[in-house]
Amino acid sequence: MNYREFYQNFLDLNLDFVGSEVTIPNFSFGPAIRENYVIHYILSGRGCFYIDGNPYPLETGDCFILPADVETFYQSDGLDPWSYAWLGISGHVISELFERTSLSDNKWLLKQVSDTRFIKHFRRIQALAYEDSPYMDVAIQSELYALMQALIIDFPTLSTKRQSQSDYYAEKAYIFINNHFNRGIKIKDVLDHVLVSRAYLFTIFKKKYGLSPKKYLIDLRMNHATRLLAHSENTISQISEATGFPDSLSFSTAFKKRYGVSPTKFRADNHDKLVLKTMNTLNRIKK
């Protein structure tokens, strides 16, 4: 097996690794979920690619892609095991670029692509990856964009509606906040994840969801806190930690500022109306 990793600092599009391998009969990988996109091009032999629980037989000249955050499995044929080359790609525009292709509709498969422009650039990246040149990173970057352009042109999306760049960034921030609000994140952490300016994120997030990222983060924490106060026996300290506050004092101060009562008072009085108010605020967010 040949394999090489890269540590580039390009934010939009990065080559993470390249490799090639001649597999043994019935060699398999997975089920697994990747953080990046991994493109496999079959050089010889046969095998089977599994995605969404369905098998797809493949052969020499075909291509399959492991999409980010999706469980996949693949296995070489028992009699004619495949050999393949691969490259891993990441970057904060890679998902949007793939959305402009028909790959998702085609179960991330391409049949008989040996003579396509896409494979020409794929092979060029494979060759560049093993060159010892001070300009290799720039050359690879150029080929990566050419590869994605070829995919978009030759295998365009079947949908007439494409997500705008602003929606992409707003949704990326929205998902990050939902997944990490209870881990003490700040808006700076959201910006570091989405890689846009504070002013731009504020504008696109409010346009899409009807409130600022900071307000949404606070609403999520308060909604979670009111639920825990009303329906659990957790201590104030435990609830403050579970809602992303550094300590119970910070939590109590923020809670009282929001609702006019302390968390302890809220729990004693069982303010169901405040729970409903917070939930309604979240439910009014434009999707």
C-alpha positions as a printed Julia matrix, in Angstrom:
287×3 Matrix{Float64}:
   0.0     0.0     0.0
   1.15    3.56   -0.79
  -0.09    6.32    1.49
   0.83    9.92    2.21
  -0.78   12.53    4.45
  -0.76   16.3     3.97
  -1.09   19.19    6.39
  -2.1    22.11    4.24
  -3.43   25.4     5.56
  -5.91   26.24    2.81
  -9.29   26.83    4.43
 -11.62   26.42    1.45
 -10.27   23.18   -0.01
  -7.58   20.83    1.27
  -5.94   17.61    0.21
  -5.73   15.51    3.38
  -4.15   12.32    2.04
  -3.6    10.13   -1.02
  -3.03    6.42   -1.39
  -3.31    3.29   -3.49
  -3.57   -0.41   -2.73
  -3.84   -3.83   -4.3
  -6.29   -5.64   -2.04
  -6.6    -9.31   -1.15
  -9.82  -11.29   -1.81
 -12.75  -10.15    0.36
 -10.74   -7.3     1.91
 -13.18   -4.88    3.55
 -13.27   -1.52    5.3
 -16.01   -0.3     7.63
 -18.72    0.24    8.44
 -17.21    3.67    9.17
 -18.03    7.37    9.12
 -15.45    9.84    7.83
 -14.98   13.54    8.61
 -13.82   14.25    5.06
 -14.68   13.11    1.53
 -12.63   10.19    0.16
 -12.66    9.55   -3.6
 -11.8     6.0    -4.73
 -10.99    5.18   -8.35
 -10.89    1.46   -9.24
  -7.77    0.59  -11.22
  -8.51   -3.12  -11.69
 -10.73   -5.89  -10.38
 -14.14   -5.84   -8.76
 -15.8    -5.14   -5.44
 -18.93   -3.86   -3.74
 -19.73   -0.51   -2.16
 -22.45   -0.25    0.52
 -24.26    2.97    1.41
 -27.65    3.43    3.11
 -27.62   -0.33    3.64
 -27.67   -1.09   -0.11
 -24.93   -2.9    -2.09
 -23.57   -1.52   -5.39
 -21.24   -3.81   -7.41
 -18.34   -1.94   -9.06
 -15.52   -2.77  -11.44
 -12.45   -1.38  -13.19
 -12.98    2.21  -14.31
 -15.72    2.97  -11.76
 -15.46    5.44   -8.92
 -17.06    5.59   -5.47
 -16.9     8.36   -2.9
 -17.16    8.12    0.86
 -19.16   11.24    1.79
 -18.47   13.02    5.06
 -20.65   12.07    8.04
 -22.27    9.11    6.25
 -21.74    5.46    7.2
 -20.25    3.39    4.38
 -18.73   -0.05    3.85
 -16.83   -1.56    0.94
 -15.35   -4.97    0.14
 -13.23   -6.47   -2.64
 -14.43   -9.39   -4.73
 -13.56  -12.89   -3.55
 -12.26  -14.0    -6.97
 -11.18  -10.75   -8.66
 -10.24   -8.36   -5.85
  -9.92   -4.73   -6.81
  -7.01   -2.37   -6.62
  -7.75    1.32   -6.29
  -6.31    4.74   -5.67
  -7.85    7.3    -3.37
  -7.59   10.84   -2.14
  -9.17   12.55    0.87
 -10.51   16.1     0.6
 -11.8    18.53    3.21
 -12.43   22.26    3.56
 -15.3    24.51    4.47
 -16.65   24.77    0.87
 -16.26   21.11   -0.08
 -19.81   20.14    0.93
 -21.3    22.98   -1.09
 -19.22   22.01   -4.13
 -20.41   18.42   -3.95
 -24.0    19.65   -3.62
 -23.59   21.15   -7.09
 -23.04   17.66   -8.49
 -25.43   14.73   -8.92
 -23.29   12.42   -6.77
 -25.68   12.38   -3.81
 -28.57   11.47   -6.13
 -26.39    8.75   -7.7
 -25.48    7.15   -4.33
 -21.94    8.62   -4.61
 -21.08    6.38   -7.58
 -19.67    7.14  -11.04
 -19.57    4.41  -13.68
 -16.79    4.07  -16.28
 -15.07    7.41  -15.82
 -11.57    6.46  -17.04
 -11.61    8.95  -19.92
 -13.21   11.86  -18.08
 -11.61   15.19  -17.17
 -12.35   14.36  -13.56
 -10.05   11.31  -13.58
  -7.4    13.27  -15.49
  -7.18   15.69  -12.57
  -7.45   12.82  -10.07
  -4.38   11.16  -11.63
  -2.53   14.46  -11.73
  -3.1    15.01   -8.0
  -1.89   11.48   -7.28
   1.31   12.19   -9.21
   1.9    15.61   -7.65
   1.49   14.17   -4.17
   4.77   12.31   -4.47
   6.8    15.1    -6.09
   9.43   16.92   -4.1
   8.81   20.51   -5.16
   8.48   23.8    -3.27
   5.43   24.56   -5.43
   3.7    21.22   -4.91
   1.05   22.62   -2.54
   0.0    25.33   -4.99
  -0.07   22.87   -7.9
  -2.21   20.44   -5.89
  -4.56   23.25   -4.88
  -5.03   24.22   -8.53
  -5.75   20.61   -9.5
  -8.25   20.18   -6.65
 -10.35   23.09   -7.93
 -10.04   21.74  -11.48
 -11.18   18.32  -10.27
 -14.24   19.76   -8.53
 -15.02   21.92  -11.55
 -14.93   18.84  -13.78
 -17.32   17.01  -11.45
 -19.74   19.95  -11.42
 -19.66   20.34  -15.21
 -19.77   16.66  -16.19
 -22.07   15.44  -13.41
 -24.27   18.44  -12.55
 -26.91   18.35   -9.86
 -30.31   17.04  -10.9
 -31.99   19.66   -8.71
 -32.75   23.13  -10.01
 -32.46   24.61   -6.53
 -29.03   25.06   -4.99
 -28.29   26.24   -1.5
 -26.82   29.74   -1.46
 -23.48   30.39    0.18
 -25.09   32.55    2.86
 -27.59   29.79    3.72
 -24.74   27.29    3.87
 -22.84   29.36    6.44
 -25.97   30.19    8.44
 -26.98   26.52    8.64
 -23.44   25.51    9.54
 -23.53   27.95   12.48
 -27.04   26.81   13.44
 -26.0    23.14   13.56
 -22.82   23.93   15.49
 -24.72   25.92   18.13
 -27.31   23.16   18.51
 -24.65   20.51   18.94
 -22.39   22.45   21.32
 -24.5    24.97   23.29
 -24.08   22.87   26.44
 -20.28   22.83   26.19
 -19.56   26.41   27.16
 -19.09   27.72   23.62
 -19.0    31.42   22.82
 -19.81   33.19   19.57
 -16.08   33.28   18.84
 -16.12   29.48   18.75
 -18.97   29.6    16.23
 -16.99   32.05   14.08
 -13.9    29.86   14.26
 -15.99   26.91   13.08
 -17.82   28.68   10.25
 -14.84   30.88    9.25
 -16.72   34.09    8.48
 -16.73   37.52   10.1
 -18.93   38.37   13.08
 -20.86   41.02   11.14
 -21.5    38.69    8.18
 -22.68   35.84   10.39
 -25.0    38.17   12.31
 -26.57   39.37    9.04
 -27.1    35.99    7.38
 -28.16   34.2    10.56
 -30.76   36.81   11.46
 -32.05   36.85    7.89
 -32.54   33.07    7.86
 -33.64   32.4    11.45
 -35.05   35.71   12.65
 -32.62   36.37   15.52
 -28.9    36.78   16.12
 -26.57   33.83   16.8
 -25.98   35.1    20.34
 -29.7    35.4    21.04
 -30.29   31.9    19.68
 -27.49   30.48   21.83
 -29.01   32.11   24.93
 -32.5    30.88   24.01
 -31.25   27.32   23.67
 -29.53   27.45   27.04
 -32.52   29.02   28.79
 -34.92   26.53   27.22
 -32.77   23.64   28.39
 -32.39   25.2    31.84
 -36.13   25.76   32.36
 -36.83   22.17   31.34
 -34.27   20.84   33.8
 -35.5    23.1    36.58
 -39.11   22.11   36.02
 -38.68   18.4    35.32
 -35.5    17.19   37.01
 -33.97   17.03   40.46
 -30.55   18.21   39.3
 -28.82   20.77   41.48
 -28.35   24.35   40.27
 -24.65   23.62   39.85
 -25.38   20.57   37.69
 -27.88   22.51   35.58
 -25.42   25.36   35.04
 -22.86   22.86   33.77
 -25.41   21.08   31.59
 -26.4    24.34   29.92
 -22.89   25.55   29.11
 -22.26   28.06   31.89
 -18.85   28.17   33.61
 -20.37   28.16   37.1
 -23.65   28.42   38.99
 -23.19   32.14   39.7
 -22.94   32.99   36.0
 -25.95   30.82   35.3
 -28.05   32.32   38.09
 -27.16   35.87   36.99
 -28.09   35.19   33.36
 -31.27   33.37   34.35
 -32.47   36.17   36.63
 -31.67   38.78   33.99
 -33.78   36.84   31.5
 -36.77   35.91   33.67
 -36.66   38.25   36.64
 -36.4    35.41   39.15
 -33.55   33.19   40.33
 -33.38   29.54   39.21
 -34.22   28.48   42.76
 -37.29   30.74   42.83
 -38.34   29.52   39.39
 -38.14   25.92   40.51
 -40.13   26.64   43.66
 -42.87   28.45   41.8
 -42.82   26.05   38.81
 -43.14   28.8    36.23
 -44.68   26.76   33.42
 -45.55   29.91   31.51
 -41.89   30.8    31.23
 -41.11   27.34   29.88
 -43.82   27.76   27.26
 -42.62   31.26   26.4
 -39.07   30.08   25.77
 -40.22   27.11   23.68
 -42.51   29.33   21.6
 -39.62   31.68   20.91
 -37.56   28.8    19.5
 -40.51   27.41   17.54
 -41.01   30.78   15.81
 -37.55   30.63   14.28
 -37.83   30.62   10.51
 -36.57   27.36    9.05
